[in-house]
Amino acid sequence: MKTIYFLSVIFLSFSLTSCDKDDADPVSEINITSITLADSYKAGETEQISVTITKPTPCHIIDEETVTVNGRTHSYNFRLVDKAEVCVQMIQNETVTVDFEPVEAGEHTLTFSINGELFETRTVTVTE
């Protein structure tokens, strides 16, 4: 009987010391994973661009997208916020579709930022 008790105590001690506490999921870095651009664009036509963003945790959401156009530079900014109260375990990538509306032909620069930090710059040619 003492042997069973002794083995149980050893097993329990080993189990308690060897188990790691539940660590929070590791936080990945914010990144733009992919940007899907069309092969060609025409002035005066609206095209959609798909941007896939890696979120740091499943609790983060893209709260707002803003577009600023200055000549031939189109700047897209995505505001990412932590919404822990609506956190659902899901894939940490999110794809956002934004409009590209060039008004004139020529080379256009597209910049993609998250929370004001520039992540990607692309150049596209727009024809008439």
Secondary structure, DSSP 8 states (H G I E B T S, - for coil): -HHHHHHHHHHHHHHHHHS-----------EEEEEE--S-EETT--EEEEEEEE-SSTTEEEEEEEEEEETTEEEEEEEEEE-GGG-----SEEEEEEEE---SSEEEEEEEEETTEEEEEEEEEEE-
